[in-house]
Amino acid sequence: MPVSFDLFGTLVTATMPPDPAAAVATELRDRDVPVPDDWATAYATPQMDVPATAEIPLPAHVAAALRSRDVEASDGVVRRAVIAAFDPDVRRRPGVDTALRAARERGPVGLCSNCSVPELVSRTLVRADLRDAFDAVVTSAACGFRKPHPRPFETLATELDSDAADLIHVGDSEADEGVTSVGGRFVDVTDTPLTDLDAELTAGGDDSCR
């Protein structure tokens, strides 16, 4: 029985910048990149013609937003600015160890996170002392689509050497509920706290409970 977890809001809380555009602008200026006067508008405007559920890595979006205002910056500089803008304080949510132990007793354990910022998931896992907790980690930026699109769940199931329909995904949002589109089961931590996951997995062991 493969079990996967969402990261932000499910396993950890993380302080993100209240104004992402302003945070990125500050880091760009610190790297001598001229920031357009209407940066907030450029940042908020979609820059690429992609499906609604496709994930564009944030550095690519920022670089495109700069180009839309005739500002050129190297990919490396933009990437470093974005990474620096999203450098959160991280705290585990109550019951993480209990939930992971319950999942591990039943099979492989994965992480499936919507995140467009490079390195943010890996840094968060290190800071939460969860770096070695998972058999596979899939991010939306890496697989190209955001939950609730089926692709992240299918990718994770493949990496766990499992069928997507067998996947139990633990999360906190409608995006996480997308696992049901591939036949999997969703466990909502807003209804079932992490401390109660063992009982929930036991109660839902029969396919009729999906």
C-alpha positions in Angstrom: 0.0 0.0 0.0 1.9 3.1 -1.2 1.2 6.3 0.8 2.2 9.7 -0.3 2.1 13.1 1.5 1.8 16.7 0.5 4.4 18.9 2.0 3.4 22.5 2.7 0.4 22.7 5.0 0.4 19.0 5.5 3.7 18.0 7.0 5.2 21.4 7.6 4.3 25.1 8.0 6.6 27.5 6.2 6.7 31.2 6.3 6.5 32.5 2.7 7.0 36.2 1.7 3.7 38.1 2.0 4.4 39.8 -1.3 6.3 37.4 -3.6 6.8 40.0 -6.3 8.3 42.5 -3.9 10.6 39.8 -2.4 11.8 38.8 -5.8 12.3 42.4 -6.8 14.5 43.0 -3.8 16.7 40.1 -4.6 17.0 41.1 -8.2 18.1 44.6 -7.2 20.6 43.1 -4.9 22.1 41.4 -7.9 22.2 44.6 -10.0 19.2 43.7 -12.1 17.0 46.7 -13.0 13.5 46.2 -11.8 10.7 47.7 -14.0 8.5 50.3 -12.4 5.4 48.2 -13.0 7.1 45.0 -11.8 4.1 43.9 -9.7 2.0 43.9 -12.9 4.6 42.1 -14.9 5.1 39.4 -12.2 1.3 38.8 -11.9 0.8 38.5 -15.7 1.1 35.0 -17.3 4.1 35.1 -19.6 3.8 31.8 -21.4 0.9 30.1 -23.2 0.6 26.8 -21.3 -2.3 24.7 -20.0 -3.8 26.0 -16.8 -2.4 23.1 -14.7 1.1 23.2 -16.2 3.8 24.2 -13.9 6.4 26.8 -15.1 9.4 27.0 -12.8 9.3 30.4 -11.2 12.8 31.5 -12.5 11.5 31.0 -16.0 8.5 33.1 -15.3 10.5 35.8 -13.7 13.0 35.9 -16.6 10.1 36.1 -19.1 8.5 38.9 -17.1 11.7 40.9 -17.2 12.1 40.4 -20.9 8.5 41.6 -21.4 9.8 44.9 -20.0 13.0 44.8 -22.1 15.2 43.8 -19.1 17.8 41.1 -19.7 19.4 39.0 -16.9 21.3 35.8 -17.0 19.4 32.6 -16.0 21.8 32.0 -13.2 21.2 35.4 -11.6 17.4 35.1 -11.9 17.5 31.6 -10.4 19.6 32.7 -7.4 17.3 35.7 -6.8 14.2 33.6 -6.8 15.7 31.0 -4.5 16.8 33.7 -2.1 13.4 35.3 -2.1 11.8 32.1 -0.9 13.9 31.1 2.2 11.3 30.1 4.8 11.4 29.3 8.4 10.0 25.7 8.6 8.2 23.9 11.4 6.9 20.3 11.5 3.2 20.0 12.1 2.1 17.9 15.0 2.0 14.1 14.4 4.5 14.0 11.5 6.6 11.2 13.0 3.5 9.2 13.9 2.0 9.5 10.4 5.2 8.6 8.6 5.7 5.6 10.8 2.1 4.4 10.1 2.7 4.9 6.3 6.1 3.1 6.4 4.5 0.0 8.1 2.3 -0.4 5.0 4.6 0.1 2.1 6.7 2.7 0.2 6.3 6.3 1.2 6.4 9.3 -1.2 6.1 13.0 -1.3 4.1 14.9 -3.9 4.3 18.7 -3.7 3.2 21.6 -5.8 6.2 23.9 -5.8 7.6 26.1 -8.6 10.7 27.4 -6.7 13.9 25.4 -7.3 15.5 23.8 -4.2 12.6 24.9 -1.9 11.3 21.4 -1.3 14.7 20.0 -0.7 15.7 22.8 1.7 12.4 22.4 3.5 13.0 18.7 4.0 16.4 19.3 5.3 15.2 22.0 7.8 12.4 19.8 8.9 14.7 16.8 9.3 12.7 14.9 6.7 15.4 14.5 4.1 15.6 10.7 4.3 11.9 10.1 5.1 10.7 9.3 1.5 11.4 6.7 -1.1 10.5 9.1 -3.8 9.9 12.9 -4.1 8.0 14.5 -7.0 7.5 18.2 -7.4 5.2 20.0 -9.9 8.2 21.9 -11.3 10.0 18.7 -12.0 7.1 16.8 -13.7 5.7 19.8 -15.5 2.1 19.8 -14.0 0.5 20.9 -10.7 -1.8 18.8 -8.6 -4.7 18.1 -9.2 -3.5 17.1 -12.6 -3.0 13.3 -12.7 0.7 13.6 -13.9 2.3 14.2 -10.5 0.5 11.3 -8.9 1.2 9.0 -11.8 4.9 10.0 -11.8 5.1 9.4 -8.1 3.4 6.0 -8.3 5.9 5.0 -11.0 8.8 6.0 -8.9 7.4 4.0 -6.0 7.0 1.0 -8.4 3.3 1.0 -7.7 0.0 1.5 -9.5 -1.4 5.0 -9.3 -4.8 3.4 -8.4 -3.3 2.0 -5.3 -1.9 5.3 -4.0 -3.2 6.8 -0.8 -2.4 10.5 -0.7 -2.5 12.6 2.4 -3.0 16.3 1.9 -4.9 19.5 2.9 -6.4 20.9 -0.3 -8.6 20.3 -3.3 -5.4 20.0 -5.3 -4.4 16.9 -3.3 -7.8 15.4 -3.8 -6.8 15.1 -7.5 -5.4 11.7 -6.6 -8.9 10.4 -7.0 -8.7 11.1 -10.7 -6.2 8.2 -11.1 -8.3 5.9 -8.8 -6.3 6.6 -5.6 -7.6 7.6 -2.2 -7.4 11.0 -0.6 -7.0 11.5 3.1 -7.7 15.1 4.2 -5.7 16.2 7.2 -8.2 18.9 7.9 -10.6 16.0 8.8 -8.1 13.4 9.9 -5.1 14.7 11.9 -1.7 13.2 11.2 -1.9 11.6 14.7 -4.9 9.6 13.6 -3.5 8.5 10.2 -2.8 4.9 11.4 -6.4 4.3 12.3 -7.6 5.9 9.1 -5.3 3.7 7.0 -6.5 0.6 8.9 -10.1 1.5 8.4 -9.6 2.2 4.7 -7.7 -0.9 3.9 -10.6 -2.4 2.0 -11.1 -1.1 -1.5 -14.7 -0.4 -0.7 -13.6 2.4 1.6 -11.9 4.5 -1.1 
